[in-house]
Amino acid sequence: MASMDIHLDGDGVWSDLLEKKPEDVIHTTEHMAIAALSAGMTSGRPSIAIRINLPDGKVVVAETSMRLFLNAADAFRARYRKDIV
């Protein structure tokens, strides 16, 4: 089952990254791609895949359910509505 942590106030939320060596953390703000997969879940429900090309040529594909993705988007929209209008 897909799972997701949603942090509406994310500043400093991943403090464990401070303990890692800089070369062990890849932070990119470059191009990302997102795709809807109409039956991506084992249940046959839709999912979302996010593709991130890393500087070393490797590729990360993270997938979650459409339901979790949209719930996260709704939560962020509610929290930051006045800042994004």
All heavy atoms as an XYZ file, in Angstrom:
650
protein
N       0.837     -1.174      0.000
C       0.000      0.000      0.000
C       0.884      1.242      0.000
O       1.851      1.332      0.750
C      -0.912     -0.001      1.227
C      -1.699      1.280      1.378
S      -2.535      1.435      2.953
C      -4.126      0.806      2.479
N       0.554      2.193     -0.835
C       1.297      3.444     -0.899
C       1.061      4.257      0.367
O      -0.018      4.209      0.958
C       0.860      4.250     -2.125
N       2.083      4.969      0.797
C       1.927      5.855      1.956
C       2.686      7.145      1.687
O       3.569      7.196      0.831
C       2.434      5.186      3.230
O       3.828      5.007      3.168
N       2.327      8.179      2.428
C       2.952      9.481      2.239
C       2.838     10.269      3.530
O       1.789     10.271      4.166
C       2.239     10.231      1.098
C       2.781     11.608      0.816
S       1.818     12.497     -0.440
C       2.068     11.470     -1.878
N       3.924     10.906      3.923
C       3.883     11.868      5.022
C       3.646     13.240      4.411
O       4.313     13.608      3.437
C       5.211     11.906      5.791
C       5.478     10.622      6.553
O       4.512      9.961      6.956
O       6.659     10.296      6.745
N       2.711     13.980      4.957
C       2.407     15.326      4.470
C       2.774     16.306      5.572
O       2.242     16.228      6.680
C       0.914     15.458      4.094
C       0.560     14.453      2.997
C       0.600     16.882      3.647
C      -0.926     14.348      2.715
N       3.697     17.195      5.266
C       4.153     18.199      6.226
C       3.756     19.575      5.696
O       4.366     20.089      4.756
C       5.672     18.124      6.414
C       6.138     16.789      6.887
N       6.097     16.423      8.211
C       6.630     15.721      6.214
C       6.559     15.191      8.337
N       6.880     14.740      7.142
N       2.734     20.153      6.272
C       2.238     21.444      5.794
C       3.179     22.587      6.124
O       3.196     23.596      5.427
C       0.844     21.716      6.365
C      -0.232     20.721      5.942
C      -1.564     21.078      6.572
C      -0.350     20.636      4.430
N       3.929     22.454      7.182
C       4.952     23.437      7.542
C       6.289     22.706      7.532
O       6.755     22.223      8.555
C       4.651     24.044      8.919
C       3.365     24.844      8.914
O       3.253     25.754      8.078
O       2.476     24.550      9.720
N       6.894     22.610      6.358
C       8.038     21.741      6.163
C       9.399     22.302      6.495
O      10.390     21.583      6.402
N       9.491     23.566      6.894
C      10.806     24.128      7.214
C      11.450     23.325      8.337
O      10.896     23.194      9.425
C      10.696     25.599      7.615
C      10.229     26.478      6.460
O      10.526     26.133      5.299
O       9.571     27.491      6.722
N      12.617     22.757      8.057
C      13.354     22.003      9.059
C      12.803     20.624      9.363
O      13.250     19.977     10.308
N      11.840     20.148      8.578
C      11.167     18.891      8.905
C      12.088     17.682      8.768
O      11.925     16.700      9.476
C       9.892     18.719      8.067
C      10.208     18.405      6.625
C       9.001     17.654      8.655
N      13.060     17.726      7.891
C      13.954     16.583      7.697
C      15.304     16.866      8.327
O      16.353     16.851      7.668
C      14.091     16.262      6.211
C      12.800     15.834      5.586
C      11.864     15.009      6.132
C      12.293     16.212      4.313
N      10.812     14.842      5.280
C      11.046     15.565      4.146
C      12.769     17.017      3.288
C      10.275     15.722      3.001
C      12.000     17.156      2.149
C      10.764     16.519      2.012
N      15.303     17.082      9.624
C      16.544     17.418     10.339
C      17.576     16.300     10.256
O      18.770     16.542     10.426
C      16.239     17.767     11.798
O      15.605     16.682     12.441
N      17.129     15.070      9.980
C      18.081     13.965      9.840
C      19.037     14.185      8.674
O      20.146     13.646      8.668
C      17.346     12.634      9.660
C      16.495     12.606      8.400
O      15.647     13.507      8.217
O      16.701     11.688      7.592
N      18.654     15.012      7.703
C      19.539     15.286      6.578
C      20.770     16.072      7.007
O      21.811     15.994      6.353
C      18.790     16.044      5.476
C      17.644     15.283      4.805
C      16.999     16.145      3.731
C      18.119     13.964      4.237
N      20.663     16.803      8.105
C      21.806     17.561      8.609
C      22.928     16.648      9.083
O      24.088     17.051      9.117
C      21.367     18.490      9.746
C      20.333     19.550      9.380
C      19.874     20.297     10.635
C      20.886     20.510      8.347
N      22.573     15.421      9.452
C      23.554     14.458      9.936
C      24.266     13.722      8.805
O      25.242     13.026      9.035
C      22.864     13.438     10.846
C      22.187     14.068     12.045
C      21.257     13.096     12.772
O      21.262     11.893     12.452
O      20.531     13.565     13.655
N      23.785     13.884      7.599
C      24.359     13.185      6.451
C      25.494     13.997      5.837
O      25.528     15.220      5.933
C      23.285     12.930      5.409
C      22.138     12.078      5.925
C      21.600     11.214      4.845
C      20.505     10.319      5.368
N      21.014      9.051      5.829
N      26.419     13.305      5.208
C      27.485     13.973      4.458
C      26.857     14.653      3.246
O      25.928     14.114      2.640
C      28.523     12.950      3.996
C      29.279     12.300      5.122
C      30.338     11.389      4.535
C      30.133      9.997      5.086
N      31.009      9.006      4.512
N      27.351     15.832      2.886
C      26.776     16.547      1.742
C      26.704     15.700      0.471
O      25.745     15.808     -0.297
C      27.712     17.740      1.554
C      28.299     17.965      2.913
C      28.414     16.597      3.530
N      27.681     14.832      0.260
C      27.674     14.013     -0.955
C      26.622     12.899     -0.919
O      26.352     12.251     -1.926
C      29.064     13.417     -1.231
C      29.580     12.512     -0.148
C      30.414     13.209      0.927
O      30.334     14.442      1.069
O      31.137     12.494      1.637
N      26.002     12.696      0.256
C      24.964     11.682      0.381
C      23.558     12.241      0.207
O      22.581     11.490      0.302
C      25.070     10.973      1.740
C      26.311     10.107      1.830
O      26.818      9.678      0.775
O      26.779      9.858      2.956
N      23.443     13.545     -0.014
C      22.143     14.178     -0.218
C      22.147     14.861     -1.587
O      23.019     15.672     -1.877
C      21.841     15.225      0.880
C      20.513     15.926      0.621
C      21.861     14.577      2.252
N      21.203     14.491     -2.418
C      21.061     15.114     -3.733
C      19.841     16.020     -3.667
O      18.724     15.556     -3.479
C      20.888     14.050     -4.829
C      22.097     13.122     -4.854
C      20.663     14.714     -6.182
C      21.893     11.874     -5.668
N      20.085     17.311     -3.794
C      18.990     18.286     -3.767
C      18.956     18.948     -5.129
O      19.911     19.596     -5.531
C      19.230     19.322     -2.667
C      18.145     20.336     -2.583
N      18.315     21.557     -1.990
C      16.868     20.328     -3.026
C      17.191     22.252     -2.059
N      16.310     21.530     -2.690
N      17.882     18.771     -5.825
C      17.772     19.362     -7.149
C      16.484     20.157     -7.275
O      15.462     19.789     -6.696
C      17.847     18.280     -8.258
O      17.790     18.926     -9.532
C      16.722     17.280     -8.143
N      16.582     21.239     -7.974
C      15.392     22.027     -8.308
C      15.228     22.070     -9.822
O      14.475     22.875    -10.349
C      15.499     23.460     -7.748
O      16.685     24.073     -8.277
C      15.548     23.444     -6.235
N      15.962     21.208    -10.493
C      15.903     21.138    -11.946
C      14.587     20.504    -12.385
O      13.763     20.110    -11.574
C      17.098     20.336    -12.484
C      18.445     20.973    -12.162
C      18.605     22.369    -12.743
O      18.214     22.595    -13.906
O      19.116     23.239    -12.017
N      14.465     20.318    -13.648
C      13.256     19.781    -14.272
C      12.852     18.438    -13.662
O      13.697     17.583    -13.412
C      13.485     19.620    -15.773
C      12.315     19.055    -16.505
N      11.207     19.808    -16.817
C      12.055     17.808    -16.939
C      10.335     19.047    -17.435
N      10.817     17.822    -17.531
N      11.575     18.284    -13.420
C      10.989     17.025    -12.988
C       9.848     16.722    -13.941
O       9.298     17.620    -14.565
C      10.426     17.141    -11.566
C      11.453     17.331    -10.502
S      10.640     17.604     -8.925
C      11.597     18.977     -8.335
N       9.493     15.462    -14.042
C       8.369     15.066    -14.882
C       7.370     14.310    -14.021
O       7.758     13.567    -13.118
C       8.843     14.186    -16.039
N       6.107     14.515    -14.284
C       5.060     13.835    -13.526
C       4.069     13.233    -14.508
O       3.748     13.847    -15.528
C       4.382     14.804    -12.527
C       3.443     14.066    -11.605
C       3.698     15.943    -13.245
C       3.001     14.886    -10.411
N       3.650     12.019    -14.220
C       2.735     11.319    -15.129
C       1.634     10.635    -14.337
O       1.879     10.097    -13.259
C       3.502     10.273    -15.943
N       0.435     10.670    -14.887
C      -0.683      9.926    -14.322
C      -0.724      8.558    -14.990
O      -0.640      8.458    -16.217
C      -1.991     10.675    -14.569
N      -0.824      7.520    -14.179
C      -0.921      6.153    -14.687
C      -2.338      5.671    -14.405
O      -2.727      5.527    -13.242
C       0.119      5.261    -14.008
C       1.560      5.791    -14.078
C       2.482      4.932    -13.235
C       2.031      5.857    -15.509
N      -3.106      5.436    -15.437
C      -4.538      5.208    -15.273
C      -4.881      3.998    -14.405
O      -5.919      3.986    -13.752
C      -5.233      5.088    -16.630
O      -4.702      3.994    -17.352
N      -4.028      2.997    -14.380
C      -4.269      1.825    -13.531
C      -2.960      1.398    -12.876
O      -2.612      0.227    -12.857
C      -4.864      0.689    -14.350
N      -2.249      2.379    -12.329
C      -0.908      2.128    -11.802
C      -0.848      1.338    -10.503
O       0.171      0.738    -10.183
N      -1.922      1.329     -9.734
C      -1.930      0.608     -8.466
C      -2.330     -0.844     -8.698
O      -3.027     -1.158     -9.658
C      -2.906      1.282     -7.488
C      -2.628      2.762     -7.215
S      -1.011      3.088     -6.512
C      -1.204      2.387     -4.891
N      -1.915     -1.726     -7.811
C      -2.286     -3.135     -7.953
C      -3.800     -3.319     -7.894
O      -4.331     -4.283     -8.436
C      -1.609     -4.012     -6.882
O      -1.937     -3.504     -5.590
C      -0.108     -4.025     -7.057
N      -4.482     -2.376     -7.260
C      -5.948     -2.438     -7.187
C      -6.602     -2.029     -8.500
O      -7.807     -2.178     -8.660
C      -6.441     -1.491     -6.087
O      -6.146     -0.141     -6.448
N      -5.812     -1.478     -9.416
C      -6.359     -0.975    -10.670
C      -6.688      0.501    -10.628
O      -7.066      1.082    -11.646
N      -6.535      1.110     -9.465
C      -6.788      2.549     -9.344
C      -5.614      3.343     -9.923
O      -4.503      2.828    -10.042
C      -6.995      2.922     -7.880
C      -8.288      2.399     -7.323
C      -8.494      2.872     -5.913
N      -9.828      2.537     -5.466
C     -10.159      2.378     -4.208
N      -9.260      2.516     -3.249
N     -11.393      2.080     -3.885
N      -5.842      4.631    -10.222
C      -4.780      5.443    -10.815
C      -3.677      5.799     -9.812
O      -3.902      5.846     -8.605
C      -5.512      6.701    -11.291
C      -6.758      6.764    -10.482
C      -7.116      5.356    -10.138
N      -2.501      6.036    -10.370
C      -1.368      6.472     -9.555
C      -0.670      7.629    -10.250
O      -1.006      7.998    -11.379
C      -0.383      5.318     -9.331
O       0.242      4.954    -10.544
N       0.289      8.199     -9.545
C       1.118      9.287    -10.058
C       2.561      8.827     -9.972
O       2.986      8.284     -8.950
C       0.935     10.558     -9.195
C      -0.458     11.150     -9.378
C       1.991     11.607     -9.497
C      -0.705     11.754    -10.734
N       3.325      9.057    -11.029
C       4.761      8.772    -11.017
C       5.504     10.084    -11.233
O       5.123     10.886    -12.092
C       5.117      7.767    -12.098
N       6.530     10.302    -10.430
C       7.371     11.495    -10.548
C       8.773     11.035    -10.917
O       9.351     10.180    -10.241
C       7.389     12.284     -9.228
C       5.966     12.720     -8.865
C       8.327     13.497     -9.341
C       5.832     13.292     -7.473
N       9.299     11.580    -12.005
C      10.626     11.224    -12.499
C      11.586     12.376    -12.246
O      11.284     13.522    -12.572
C      10.574     10.931    -13.990
C      11.939     10.667    -14.587
C      11.892     10.498    -16.077
N      13.239     10.430    -16.604
C      13.577      9.713    -17.651
N      12.690      9.005    -18.296
N      14.831      9.715    -18.071
N      12.731     12.041    -11.650
C      13.780     13.022    -11.404
C      15.086     12.458    -11.963
O      15.537     11.389    -11.537
C      13.930     13.331     -9.906
C      12.597     13.841     -9.337
C      15.051     14.346     -9.674
C      12.567     13.946     -7.832
N      15.671     13.158    -12.918
C      16.964     12.772    -13.466
C      18.059     13.328    -12.563
O      18.102     14.542    -12.310
C      17.145     13.316    -14.883
C      16.151     12.732    -15.860
O      15.681     11.615    -15.676
N      15.813     13.478    -16.887
N      18.926     12.460    -12.048
C      19.993     12.883    -11.153
C      21.220     13.331    -11.943
O      21.407     12.912    -13.094
C      20.360     11.732    -10.206
C      19.217     11.249     -9.304
C      19.698     10.098     -8.422
C      18.684     12.386     -8.456
N      22.052     14.168    -11.334
C      23.233     14.678    -12.048
C      24.179     13.586    -12.541
O      24.868     13.769    -13.542
C      23.928     15.546    -10.991
C      22.873     15.905    -10.012
C      21.917     14.754    -10.009
N      24.205     12.430    -11.870
C      25.118     11.352    -12.273
C      24.546     10.459    -13.367
O      25.130      9.445    -13.725
C      25.537     10.514    -11.072
C      24.388      9.740    -10.436
O      23.235      9.846    -10.927
O      24.621      9.025     -9.448
N      23.368     10.820    -13.890
C      22.755     10.048    -14.950
C      21.733      9.030    -14.466
O      20.981      8.471    -15.270
N      21.701      8.761    -13.168
C      20.695      7.852    -12.631
C      19.341      8.549    -12.639
O      19.249      9.775    -12.705
C      21.054      7.412    -11.212
C      22.292      6.539    -11.159
C      22.594      6.119     -9.744
C      23.844      5.257     -9.724
N      24.245      4.912     -8.357
N      18.290      7.768    -12.561
C      16.926      8.299    -12.594
C      16.163      7.759    -11.392
O      16.235      6.575    -11.081
C      16.200      7.878    -13.903
C      14.764      8.376    -13.903
C      16.950      8.394    -15.116
N      15.441      8.637    -10.711
C      14.556      8.244     -9.617
C      13.130      8.324    -10.133
O      12.737      9.331    -10.735
C      14.712      9.186     -8.396
C      13.689      8.845     -7.318
C      16.120      9.144     -7.850
N      12.364      7.273     -9.922
C      10.935      7.291    -10.226
C      10.218      6.978     -8.914
O      10.386      5.899     -8.354
C      10.542      6.267    -11.311
C       9.033      6.275    -11.527
C      11.275      6.564    -12.612
N       9.472      7.951     -8.411
C       8.696      7.770     -7.188
C       7.233      7.694     -7.586
O       6.752      8.501     -8.371
C       8.934      8.940     -6.235
N       6.545      6.699     -7.048
C       5.145      6.504     -7.415
C       4.282      6.455     -6.163
O       4.678      5.882     -5.154
C       4.985      5.202     -8.205
C       3.596      4.994     -8.765
C       3.492      3.740     -9.628
O       4.521      3.135     -9.949
O       2.353      3.374     -9.961
N       3.126      7.076     -6.239
C       2.159      7.024     -5.158
C       0.761      7.000     -5.763
O       0.596      7.234     -6.965
C       2.323      8.205     -4.184
O       1.529      7.971     -3.014
C       1.932      9.533     -4.810
N      -0.209      6.736     -4.939
C      -1.575      6.674     -5.459
C      -2.073      8.073     -5.815
O      -1.661      9.074     -5.226
C      -2.507      6.040     -4.425
O      -2.713      6.911     -3.330
N      -2.939      8.119     -6.776
C      -3.572      9.379     -7.154
C      -4.303      9.969     -5.946
O      -4.270     11.173     -5.703
C      -4.551      9.149     -8.307
C      -5.281     10.387     -8.773
S      -4.268     11.473     -9.775
C      -4.201     10.556    -11.304
N      -4.935      9.095     -5.174
C      -5.690      9.539     -3.999
C      -4.774     10.270     -3.006
O      -5.096     11.374     -2.551
C      -6.352      8.342     -3.329
C      -7.156      8.733     -2.095
C      -7.768      7.521     -1.440
N      -8.765      6.943     -2.325
C      -9.354      5.774     -2.138
N      -9.034      5.036     -1.100
N     -10.259      5.329     -2.966
N      -3.621      9.673     -2.680
C      -2.698     10.326     -1.743
C      -2.159     11.628     -2.316
O      -2.046     12.632     -1.614
C      -1.543      9.391     -1.390
C      -1.858      8.263     -0.432
C      -0.639      7.347     -0.284
C      -2.258      8.807      0.926
N      -1.824     11.607     -3.594
C      -1.285     12.800     -4.242
C      -2.284     13.953     -4.202
O      -1.945     15.084     -3.848
C      -0.909     12.456     -5.688
C      -0.304     13.593     -6.446
C       1.028     13.931     -6.280
C      -1.066     14.320     -7.349
C       1.586     14.983     -6.994
C      -0.518     15.368     -8.062
C       0.817     15.699     -7.883
N      -3.536     13.663     -4.531
C      -4.562     14.710     -4.530
C      -4.909     15.161     -3.113
O      -5.182     16.346     -2.892
C      -5.805     14.234     -5.278
C      -5.604     14.036     -6.784
C      -6.875     13.479     -7.424
C      -5.153     15.307     -7.466
N      -4.886     14.249     -2.142
C      -5.098     14.646     -0.748
C      -3.997     15.593     -0.292
O      -4.264     16.581      0.405
C      -5.168     13.431      0.170
C      -6.494     12.716      0.092
O      -7.496     13.279     -0.344
N      -6.517     11.461      0.500
N      -2.761     15.295     -0.675
C      -1.650     16.184     -0.325
C      -1.842     17.546     -0.985
O      -1.682     18.589     -0.339
C      -0.319     15.565     -0.745
N      -2.194     17.554     -2.262
C      -2.415     18.817     -2.977
C      -3.530     19.625     -2.325
O      -3.408     20.846     -2.154
C      -2.732     18.543     -4.441
N      -4.609     18.965     -1.936
C      -5.712     19.662     -1.266
C      -5.261     20.264      0.058
O      -5.634     21.389      0.400
C      -6.890     18.715     -1.027
C      -7.633     18.363     -2.298
O      -7.462     19.055     -3.324
O      -8.389     17.363     -2.265
N      -4.452     19.517      0.812
C      -3.963     20.014      2.105
C      -3.054     21.223      1.907
O      -3.174     22.225      2.619
C      -3.227     18.904      2.852
N      -2.159     21.151      0.924
C      -1.272     22.290      0.651
C      -2.071     23.489      0.168
O      -1.803     24.624      0.570
C      -0.204     21.917     -0.376
C       0.810     20.936      0.141
C       1.122     19.803     -0.592
C       1.456     21.131      1.356
C       2.057     18.891     -0.132
C       2.388     20.220      1.827
C       2.698     19.105      1.079
N      -3.056     23.246     -0.680
C      -3.882     24.346     -1.186
C      -4.624     25.033     -0.040
O      -4.669     26.256      0.041
C      -4.882     23.827     -2.225
C      -5.732     24.948     -2.826
C      -6.734     24.434     -3.859
N      -6.073     23.865     -5.012
C      -6.080     22.561     -5.325
N      -6.732     21.682     -4.575
N      -5.456     22.116     -6.379
N      -5.186     24.257      0.858
C      -5.916     24.828      1.996
C      -4.974     25.629      2.888
O      -5.312     26.716      3.354
C      -6.595     23.723      2.792
N      -3.783     25.103      3.120
C      -2.825     25.762      4.019
C      -2.260     27.052      3.402
O      -2.035     28.044      4.077
C      -1.679     24.796      4.348
C      -0.464     25.391      5.027
C      -0.809     25.919      6.418
N       0.341     26.388      7.118
C       0.852     27.610      7.040
N       0.295     28.509      6.242
N       1.918     27.951      7.726
N      -2.015     27.052      2.101
C      -1.315     28.172      1.450
C      -2.188     28.946      0.471
O      -1.689     29.715     -0.330
C      -0.055     27.651      0.741
C       0.968     27.191      1.737
C       1.122     25.842      2.029
C       1.765     28.095      2.415
C       2.041     25.401      2.974
C       2.683     27.685      3.348
C       2.826     26.336      3.637
O       3.724     25.923      4.565
N      -3.495     28.777      0.567
C      -4.418     29.422     -0.384
C      -4.146     30.917     -0.520
O      -4.048     31.432     -1.619
C      -5.859     29.190      0.051
C      -6.891     29.769     -0.910
C      -8.314     29.446     -0.502
N      -8.548     28.042     -0.258
C      -8.880     27.145     -1.195
N      -9.012     27.535     -2.439
N      -9.074     25.890     -0.895
N      -3.993     31.611      0.570
C      -3.806     33.069      0.487
C      -2.467     33.449     -0.113
O      -2.306     34.546     -0.643
C      -3.967     33.694      1.880
C      -2.895     33.354      2.884
C      -3.148     34.055      4.193
C      -2.166     33.880      5.290
N      -1.178     32.891      5.286
N      -1.483     32.540     -0.077
C      -0.152     32.834     -0.605
C      -0.007     32.503     -2.085
O       0.964     32.926     -2.712
C       0.908     32.044      0.171
C       0.950     32.435      1.644
O       0.698     33.618      1.947
O       1.214     31.556      2.491
N      -0.936     31.734     -2.652
C      -0.788     31.305     -4.044
C      -1.803     31.940     -4.979
O      -1.778     31.670     -6.173
C      -0.843     29.771     -4.175
C      -2.169     29.226     -3.647
C       0.319     29.118     -3.465
C      -2.360     27.736     -3.848
N      -2.677     32.756     -4.455
C      -3.701     33.380     -5.302
C      -3.120     34.554     -6.034
O      -2.289     35.252     -5.607
C      -4.924     33.819     -4.450
C      -5.944     34.531     -5.306
C      -5.521     32.626     -3.764
